Amino acid sequence: MYNGEKLNPAQFVADSVREIKAQVGGDTVILGLSGGVDSTVTALLINKAIAERLVCVFVDHGLLRKNEFEDVLEHYRGLGLNVIGVRAADRFFAALKGIDDPELKRKAIGKTFIDVFAEQARSIKDARWLAQGTIWPDIAESHSDKGVIKSHHNVGGLPEDLHFGLVEPLKYLYKYEVREVGKELGLDAHFLGRHPFPGPGLGVRCLGECTPERIHILQEADAIFINALREKGLYDKIWQAAAILLPCRSTGVKDGARTFDNVIALRAVNSVDAVTAEVIDLPFEFLQQVCRDIVAQVDGVGRVVYDICPKPPATIEWE
Ligand code: XMP
């Protein structure tokens, strides 16, 4: 087990492989991949220990970024992981119908995820262990002294009848340490450098009700912002950037006529551990160009704003 001293990635990998083998014996382990660094590094670590006895499940909850399900699934298979891709967007949108409270949304997403995942788990023979990419800040923020700040959906339970034991090899690590371990395991720089993405996905960046139409608007705006950051060489200098769809509309003019359209907020922050974060001073001309592109290319968006609030008091995600 990692003892809190400065991480030696090679030693961590060797120790974890030994511990995982001892913990799970000859059983099968299942793991829900999210497309993020944490679950992917968890998968590679366990795969190194028990190879194809790790079965990964990657659920399309409809709240992923533009083209993310297809791109990431292909990448996972290229890494040699044993992955089942499950398209379940309709079930998530049905569960989210009419809900606009942030915590109820997270709970609806978490519960649907567990239902979909449990169905897969029941169909996998000899699966006795559930692996999760939980990292230290997930635990700290879900069980803070000051009560629940946000319920992180990967810290939760599967139905009792599944009787799974938990395998959480990264649970004492911070994000930057997870990246060091990922590098040690051969994960490529492009994937390792991906910004953190929350388990509930765009669900916590689409304020108000999450409908397929509203998520589509958000996906398009987000893709324009993120691609622009990549093109300008800014993406890798940033901890996390995102577009957020606000729960309001605002007045504008397009081609001489009044519009009453959606508002997109852009957020870009730097952080070491996600516990605090500072806003990035993105070049104003860059922000203006992203605004022009979003308003011109995304139907239904009439205004773009930049979020200048650090954490604390604002959290990185808006919900
Ligand atoms: P906040 O918004 O709490 O986010 O400042 C801190 C970091 O955690 C990510 N985040 C989540 N990750 N499940 C996750 O796996 C979640 O429910 C969740 N909520 C926030 C967030 O993107 C940021 O990197």
Residues whose N, C-alpha, C, O or C-beta is under 5 A from the ligand:
A	BS01	XMP	S151 H152 H153 P196 F197 P198 G199 P200 A274 T315 I316 E317
